[in-house]
């Protein structure tokens, strides 16, 4: 080797030495090859490895950076000083001094600044890691604010951090800027991505004209990843105290939730039954009320069996009307409870169920109840018969049915109707496709309906007697769809396709014996026989497709339809319009417009030819619905507008259903502007009064999210006003009411 080559080799070795921080910059213990130490200077002293200058320790998922580190390979103790940073997969800690044992994964870091991705930051004088998942502290300042000077922070006396799960704190004080806002004895802040952790939710405060000042509180218990429980306590100064429990569960093939709300009224608002209130203040005739809702779904591998149970029940029909701000219950509320089990094998299905459906009318304080206990069905769907064309289906069902009408008076509940009957149905049907080409489809179907009742009505006394009754009729339906006409218009970068699709349905139903039908105990719509008619419809559609689209988009759809009756009296169920039975139905028009991606127009117009005595021509439109919506939530302004008219063609007098309404929603969310508006308004044009309105303003103060809402709705003969306010910080959510509404 010549001198030139020798010196060049020495230079390369020296460069590598400098690049790795010195001859001892990388070291491994014989019993732990995953440990490495890099530094500018490294040496052994008293069986300890000393490293100085930009020291880095790598061991499994841990990385430790410091100015000075001592490592004892026998005890696995690490002592780090000067700008210490310790990182793992889920935590970043920074402090002035660290004592850590690699074997037990425990230690202490002093003057600590911690960070949990993506935004959680905290500061404490001393932080102890007791195991690989748990950190403990005595005092901490905690925030998720990303500003240099946090908008808010939480201080507490002691607690612990469960990595990727939660921060548990005791004796906490919330401060906005430097001003203390409120105190909580205990709280858990979730760190997991789904935001679930045991602890109190932020309470919701507000005031209601009817119920007074209120505060709603909830405690969330994250029992297991697939099981949690929410407990709530609500206080209303004019009404009383309510408690709630909600259990949610998810297992293999089993899921559901159970929610229960119990309310205890104040003594001063409870009136004796039969007493008429002297003012519009809050009052009730009950000592307490409850509301129960549940939803359970379960699957079994045996015969593809499914079990579904639903519960929606309240102790008093008017309870939710008093306590819920859900505007859907203004005129009426429909609820139902049911349980069913169904199994299937190939094209056969068996099911058994029990259910109860209740409809409560708030304007008249009355309800209708329809109870099915039990219902057993067997279905055979589209069974081929040898080599014959077409398919055979069979429906068998047995039901025990009870119908009740209730009127809720101040002193008692009056049953206006109470009818019970049993029913067995045998309904075979046969379907045959006569023509099946892309532009024309013709379907012929035959069916027979046979209903058996063990009881009937005596035509002479109008009393229910134990005399069996058998009703039957047959139906033939011929359905033509088409012929379809189409034309394509081509442009530079797009195509339009115009489709015209007419259709005719002819249905013939044999007559039911009038004498037997007069003996029927009617309980639901199933007991109303079908009728003979000819129905026509005409649909025109416009489809669009650009060069970048894989499938076309429907831009416009318009359908006009009408039915002509063979027996007007039967088709109208003995109801007349201006003294005659209409021989044809209303003229129905439906329009759907989607010319732009986020812009939609929907309209439904029904014209009643027989309403000749209507005050104006416009009153002959028995149904007129118009909805215009712009749904781009990325836009600073979006919302909807709707107009609705409904007039019963058989009873045009003004009531709670025959009316015109107007409403809509407006949402304002300007990027960069901290205020966000969500509003909904529903106005009754018939009575010229607001039925309900809500104005929700959200204020995003960077890390703090305020939510205020003003709600107005008509209660009895006056407008009820409710105002509430809530707050969220990072992953901490707000309390919802017992119906799950914000």
Residue, then its C-alpha position, 0 to 999 in steps of 0.5 A: x500500500x503506498x502512502x497516498x492510498x494509506x492516507x486516503x483510507x485513514x481519511x475515510x475512516x476518520x470521516x465515518x467516525x465523525x459522521x457517527x459521533x465518535x468511536x463509542x457513538x453507537x453501542x449495543x448491550x449483549x442482552x438487548x440488541x434493540x438498544x442503541x445510543x448515539x452521541x458526540x462523546x461516549x465512554x464507560x465509567x463505573x460500569x455505566x455508559x456515559x454519553x454527552x452531546x446530542x445524545x439519542x437512545x433508541x429502544x423498541x418504540x421509545x426515543x430519548x434525546x438529551x444533552x447528557x445520559x447515563x445508562x446502567x446495562x445491569x439495572x436498565x436505568x437511564x438518567x437523562x438531563x438537559x433538554x430531555x425529550x422522550x417519544x413513543x408511538x402515542x406520547x411526546x414528553x419534554x422536561x429537564x430531567x428523566x429517570x427511566x427504567x427500560x425493564x419496568x417501563x417506569x420512571x419520572x420526568x420533571x418540569x414536563x411539557x407533554x403532547x398527545x396527537x393531534x392537539x392535546x398539550x399539558x404541563x406539570x412539575x412531575x410526571x410519573x410513568x407507572x407502566x407502559x400505558x399509565x402516567x400519573x401526576x399531582x397537578x397539571x395544566x391541560x388544553x387542546x388549544x393550538x395557540x401560543x397563549x391558549x384560549x382555555x385550560x383546565x387545572x386540577x389537583x391530581x389525576x392520570x393519563x391512560x395512553x390513547x384512552x383518556x386523561x382522568x382529573x380530580x378537582x378541576x377548574x376550567x379557565x377561559x383566558x385567566x378567568x375561572x368559569x366553573x368547577x367540577x369534582x371529576x372529569x375524564x377527557x377522551x384521547x381515543x379517536x372516537x372521543x369516548x371516555x368515562x366522565x361528565x359531559x358539559x352541562x346545558x343551561x337555558x330558560x323556558x317560558x313554560x318550564x322555567x330555568x333548566x340545567x341538563x347534566x350527563x355522565x358517560x361511562x365507557x364500560x367497554x369498547x362495545x358497551x357504554x352507559x349515559x346517566x343524566x339529571x335534568x332540573x326545571x325550576x317550574x316543573x321538577x326533576x328528570x333522570x335518564x339512563x341510556x345503555x348502548x351495546x354491540x356484540x357479535x350478531x347483537x346490537x341495540x340501545x335502551x333509553x329510559x327517562x323518568x320525571x318527578x313533578x313538583x307538588x305545586x304543579x300537580x292539579x287534582x283530576x277534574x280541576x281546570x287550570x286558571x292560567x297558562x302556567x305549567x300544570x299536570x295531573x300526574x305525580x310522575x311520568x316516564x318515557x321508554x325507547x329501545x331498539x334491539x337487533x339479533x341474528x342467529x345462524x339457524x335458518x337465517x333467523x333475525x330477532x328485532x324488538x322496538x319500544x317507544x312508550x310514554x306513560x302519558x300521551x301528552x308527556x313529550x308534548x310538554x318536555x320535548x322541543x321536537x317540532x314533529x309532535x306539534x299536531x300529532x305523534x305516532x309511536x309504536x312498539x314491536x317484537x318479531x322473529x323471522x326465519x327463511x329457507x330458500x324462498x320460504x319465510x316464517x315470522x311471528x310478531x306482536x306490536x302496538x301502534x299509537x297515534x296521539x293528536x295534540x289538538x284534540x287530546x285524543x289517541x288511536x291505538x292498534x294492537x296486534x297480538x300475535x301475528x303469524x305469517x308464512x310466505x312462499x315467494x315466486x315458486x316455479x311449478x314444473x315447466x309452466x311459465x310464471x311464478x306462484x306465491x302464497x301468503x298465509x297469516x293469522x292475527x289477533x287485533x284490537x283497536x281502541x280510541x281514547x279521549x283524555x279528559x282532566x278527570x279520566x280516560x274515556x274509551x271512544x272505541x274498543x273493538x277486538x277480532x281475529x283474522x286468518x288470511x290465505x292469499x295465493x297469487x300467480x305472476x306471468x310476464x307476457x312481454x319482456x323486451x327493453x322497451x316494453x314490459x307486460x305483466x299479468x297477475x292473478x290473486x285471491x284473498x280469503x279472510x276468515x273471522x270467528x266473530x261478526x256483526x249481527x245485521x239486525x242488532x248491530x252487536x258482535x256475535x260468535x258467528x264465523x264469517x268468510x270474505x273472499x274476492x279475486x283480483x286480476x291485474x294487467x300492467x303495461x310499461x312502455x313502449x319507451x321512446x328515447x332520443x340522444x342529443x350529443x354536444x361537444x363534451x356532454x350528452x343528453x338523453x330524453x326518455x318518454x315512458x307511458x304506462x297503463x294498469x288495468x285491475x279488475x276485482x270481483x265483488x264481495x257479497x254486500x250482506x257478508x261485508x255488512x257483518x264484517x268487524x273492520x279494524x284496519x285498512x287490510x279489511x278494505x277490499x281492493x277495487x277495479x280501475x284503469x290507471x294511466x301514467x306518463x313519465x318523461x325524463x332527461x338524463x345528462x352525462x359529461x365526458x368525465x362521468x361514468x354513469x348518467x345523472x337524472x336532470x329532470x323527471x315529470x310524471x302525470x297520472x290518474x285512475x278511472x273507477x269501474x265502481x265509483x262508490x266502492x273506490x271512494x269507500x262510500x264517500x262523496x264530493x259535492x253529493x256525487x261519487x267521483x268516477x276518477x281520481x285526482x289528477x296527480x303531477x310530480x316534478x323532480x328537477x336536478x339541473x345542478x349538483x347541489x340544487x333541487x326542486x321537487x313539486x307535487x300537485x293534485x287537482x280535484x275535478x269534483x271540487x266545483x264549489x271551492x271558493x277559488x280555482x286554487x282551492x281545487x288543488x287538494x295537494x300542492x307541495x313545493x320544495x326548493x333546496x340548495x345543499x352544498x354545505x361547503x358554501x357559505x349559505x345554503x338552505x331550503x324553502x317549502x310550501x305545502x297545501x293539503x285539503x281532504x277532497x271528501x271534507x274541505x272544511x277547515x280543521x287541523x289537517x286541511x291547511x296551508x303551511x310555509x317553511x324553510x331552513x337557512x344555514x350561514x357558515x362563512x369561512x374564517x368567520x367565527x359565527x355560524x347560523x342554523x335556522x328553521x321556520x314553520x308558519x301556518x298560513x291557514x291560522x296565520x301563526x308560527x307553529x315553530x321556529x328555531x335559531x341556533x348560533x354557534x360561535x367558534x372561538x378557535x378552541x372553544x365552541x359555544x352553542x346557543x339556541x332560541x326555540x319557539x313553538x305554539x303550545x295551547x293558545x300561546x307561543x312557548x319560548x325556550x333559550x339554551x346555551x352549551x359549550x364544547x372544548x375539543x373532544x368534550x361534548x355537550x349534553x343532549x335532551x332525552x330524545x337525543x336532540x342537541 
